[in-house]
């Protein structure tokens, strides 16, 4: 697992370049050639992944997910940060620091 960051509503993340992905119905399969790893994201993780094609703040991702799924704010935040932390730990997304 890669170094972790503490994520909050103001954290901005984006997909890591060089990922190969293919949609499988509502899920997505991804290949990280640099790490030699294969991933399959479930519906929820796929929804988060799609929102990271361009840099996005955690708060904006949560708001978008709340519009698409019937979920309360606290649950959405908790589950979104959990997905983002996993993606970040596997090197599939990266945090964009202020000024980057």
N, C-alpha and C positions, 0 to 999 in steps of 0.2 A: 504494500500500500504506500502511496506517495504521501508526502507531508500534508497535513490537514490544516485548514484555515477555520477559524470560528466564523460561521456565517450568520448574518442578521438581515433584516429587511433592506438595508442599504447596500449589501454586497452585490456586486455586478459580476456576472459570469458569462462565458461564451463557450461554444463547442471548441474542442481542441482540433486543430487542422490535421488532415491526413487520415481521418476515419472513413472507412468504407461501410455503407449502411444500405440495407434493403428492407422495405416494409413487408411484413408477413401478416396480412390482415390488419388487425389493430395493434399488433406488436411490431417490433423492429429488431432485426439482427444486425450486429455491428462487428466489424473486424478492426482491431488495432494492430496493424502490421508491425509497428515499432516494438510493441510489447509481446507480440505473438499470442494475443488473447482474442477470444470470441465472446460476444455478449448477446443476450436476448433480453430486451426491455419489455416489460409488461405494458398494459394500456396506460397506466398512470405515468410511469417513467418515460414512455414514448411521448406523452403529452408534454411533459417537462422538457424533454430533449428537443422537440420541435420549436419550442419557445426560445431556445438558445442558439438558433442559427445566427442571430445577431446578438451583440451584448445586451443583457437584460438584468435588471435589478430583481432581487428576490421578491420585493413587494409587488412589482409589476407582473411577475410570473404568477404569484398567488392570486392576484386580482383577476387575471385572465382565466386561471383554472377555476376560480369560484364562479365565473360566468358560465363555464362549460359543464361543470359538475355541481351537483347539489351537495355542498359541503360548507360547514361553518368556518369562520376565519381562523380560529385556533387550530382546528384539525388540519385545515389546508396548510397552514404555516408549518406545523409540526411534520406533516408527511412530505411536504415539498423540500424542507431543509434536509430531511432524512435521505430523500432521493438525490438531492444535489450533493450531499456529503459523500454518498457512495460513488456517484459519477466523478466527483473531484478526487476521491481516494484512488480510483482506478485510472486517473489521468485522462478521462474522456471529456472533461470540461476544465476550464481554468478560470481563476479569479482575475479580474482586471483591477489592478490597483489604481488608486486616485492618481491622475496625471499620466496614465499609460495610454 
